[in-house]
Amino acid sequence: MYQSLYRKYRPTTINDVVGQSIALKIIKNSLKNNKIGHAYLFSGPRGTGKTTMAKILAKSVNCLNLIDGISCEKCKNCVEINSNETVDIIEIDAASNNGVDEIREIRNSVSLSCSSLKYKIYIVDEVHMLTIGAFNALLKTLEEPPEHIIFILATTDVQKVPSTIISRCQCINFESISAINIKRRLQEISEKEGIKIEDNILMKIAEISNGGLRDAIGNLEKLIAASDEKMITLDIFNSTFGFADDILLNEFFNTIIENNINGMLSLSDTLYNSGKNYIIFVNEMITFVRNKIRIFYEKNNGICPYCDLVFQLDKLCNQLKNTDNIKALFEAGIINIICHFNDSIDNNQVIIQEKKENNSNHLIDKKIFHEQEVKKNSEKEKNFSSKKENSVLIENNEIIMNNTFALANKHDLQKIKEKWNKLNEYLLDQKNGSIACYLFDGNIRACGKNNIILSYEYDSMVNRGFDIYDSLIEFLNEVFNERYYLSLITDEQWKTAKDQYIQNVKNHVEYKIKELKTSETKIDTKQTQNFETMDEASLLFGEDIVEIK
């Protein structure tokens, strides 16, 4: 018969218990010194080992060969208790047996001698569920029980236990088990069950279990059932518990700090269509932003702009719990958060500073993000192309990139990089601050005459640039008193374009200047850039000129 993992791997001795070092020390020393109390009250969160410890204590006080406070597991009493054949250990669930009559029955039976063990143990779980009358009936017995009787009371809500009961017990508090200890225990169980699972997934299980080892083992068992093979992947974890992947969390976070309401609505549709739970997603976002805050304070001083974001998300989470139209409220709430977040100029200043440090505060590891992004890149590019295939702007974007390659030279690149620092003066400007921020956030990849290639890490950033493209051009013209043409691409697209350029140089393919589809200023089409050797190409596009990230 199948046995649940939490029962199969339930600790049988004190040394098997995970965490709870203080509780273990108290109980172990009491057993070693033979100073056993007549009544104990174990309190703490659910799934932290209270009932398990009560059973271990019941077995230990009855062990015939107790060694250093540890039961031998071999004597007659230990074997009898482990096989559940004794009638001297009575477990009572106060949630369903909370009346006066049940407690009176206990009071009448305590005078009876033990059947086979030294002590008769009463384990009362969820004792706070007893009625006032039941507590009063228990009070006298608990105060002066016979010598062969030990009461072990367990509760998840000690505040509801009357002080008269608490004062008659030795109280031991059980704390939430640390995520590290839960992860180690899950790893041991996985190895014994022959399950392959990555450390980061084990840690995620530990984190969502809120310090309860029993819940964590139950979650692991659920993942095993959801996996066809004995291999648990991150996709299985996310789909089983309805969580979003790190890429989606990061993209959603960017829509907030970039004031990208259209992008947020698109991601909301993605959540809705994939059946994600909005409340769980907001909680994930809170954890995501919390990690952003931790990273910020590791590298910066001052007020972190993301602190208020956590409060706003938590407020939204509580609102979502009390509505039927959860999608509409979610979107309205996020729009309100976006407007509130971007109203603060101080916030923008700190965010700009972070971006100037080359996005060093990103939570997602670049390597992991790249591996996941490659899987989705093909589909995203198809969707992106289908939406923009008839757009003159996109056609011009390709033309400008071509012209940049044709005219690129080291002098122009160095010149524009020096000019770019002037954008710092506009970062806090109320009128043009967001535009300056967007330009400053881009990576200048190449420059030829008045053509510049800017790359961004995410598609959402590129799309935002297309939405405000005319404003970008006008702003550059105003700042530099010269008209520039921008080609906006992702970092991945830049790598592909650069590889293609190198291949063209090898094959002696000539880049020719092309006319823009809609252009007020004519480009000098007589200028072309021909490369006779790879050394000359390297001179223009080497690491000293174009950074490849």
C-alpha positions, 0 to 999 in steps of 0.5 A: 500500500502506498504511503505518503512521503511525509509519513514515510520519512517522518523522524523516529528519533530526536536525531532525525528531526530537522531544525528546532535546535532549541526544542531538541536541546530542552527535550534531550536534556530532560530525557538525559537527566530524567527530569520529565515534566507531567505536561508539555505545550508545543506551539508553533506554525503548522508542519514544523514537527510538533506532533512528530516530536510529541510521538518521539517524546512519548517513545523516548520516555518509555524506552527501556534502553535510553542512551544519551536521551535517544531511544534505542529502537530495539527494545520491546517498548520501542518496537511496540510503539513503532508498530502502533500496537500500544494502547498507552499512547492516546492521540486526540484531535481537539478540532473534532473532539473538543467538547466537555464529554471527551475531556471528562472521558480522559479525566476518568481514564487517567486513573487507570494503570498503564497496559504495557508501558511505563507512562501513559501519554495523552497527545492532544493536537490543536488544543486551542480548539477546545471549548471553554468548558472542555478547558475547565474540565481539563484544568484539574487533571492537568494540574495534578495528574497521576505519576504515570500520566504525561500530557503533551498538548500541541497548538498552532495558535497559542494565544487561544489557549487559556493562561491557566492551562499554559501556566501548568505546562512546560512550554516549548516553542517550535519555529519555522524551519529555515529554507536551507534546512528544508532544502537539505531534507528534500534533497535527501528524500529525492535521492532516496526516491531516485528523483532528479531535481535541480537545487534551484527547484528544491529551494523554490519548494522550500520558499513556498512552503513557508517554513513547514517541512510537511508542506514542503514534502507534500509539494515535492510529492505533488511534483513527482506525481506531475512528472512522467519521468523521475526528472523534475524540471522548472517548467513542471514546477511552474505549471504545477503550482501556477507560477510564472517563469523568471523571464515573465516576472522580469518583463513585467517589472520592466513594464512598471519602471518603463511606464509601459502600460501597453506592454503590461496589458499584453503581459496580462493577457498572456497571464490570463490566457495561460491560466495563471493565478493573478494573486499568486503572480502578484505575490511572486512579483513582491518576492521579485521586487524584494530581491531587487531591493536587497541587491540595491542596498548591497551596492547603493546608499540612499532610499531604494525606489522599489520599497514603495512598490512592494507596499503597492503590490501587497495592497493590490494582492489584498484587493484581488482576494475580494473581487470576482472580476480579477483581471480588470482589477489587476490591470487597473491596479497595475496601471495605478502603480505605474502612474504612482511609481513614475511620478517620482523624479527621485525614483527615476534618478536612482533607476537611471543610476542603476542603468548606468551601471550596466543593469548590474542589479538585474535579479535574473542571471544573464546566462540563465536568462539567455538560455531561456530567451533563446528558446522563445526567441524564434516565436517572439520574432515571428510575432514581432515581424507579423505585427510590423511587416507593413510598417515603414518604420521597421523598413527604415530601421533595417535601412539605417542599420545597413547604412550604419554598417556601410559608413561606420568608422572609429572617429564617428563612434568615438564622437557620438559616445562623447556627445552621448554624455550630454544626455545626463543633463536631461535625465531629470528634465520633466519634459524630456527625462523619459526620452533621455532615460531611454536613449541613455539606457541603450548600448551604442553598437556602431555609428557612421556619419549620422546613423547609429545602431542602439541595442536593448536587452528586451523586445519590450524596450525596442517596441517602446522606442518605435512608439516614441521614435519621432520624439527620439529623433527630434530630441537628438536634433535639439540636443546635438543640433544635428539630425541622427537616424536610429536603428533600434534592435535587441542585443540578440539581433545585434549579435546576429547582424554583426555575425552576418556583417563579418560573413559579408566581409569574408565574401567581399559583399559591398554595403551600399547606401540606401534611401529611407522610405520617408526622409526629409534629409537626403543621405549622401549615397556616394559614400560607401564602405568597402573592406578589402581585408578582415583586419580593416573590418576588425579595426571598425568593429573590434572590441575597442570600437563596438562592445559585444555583451 
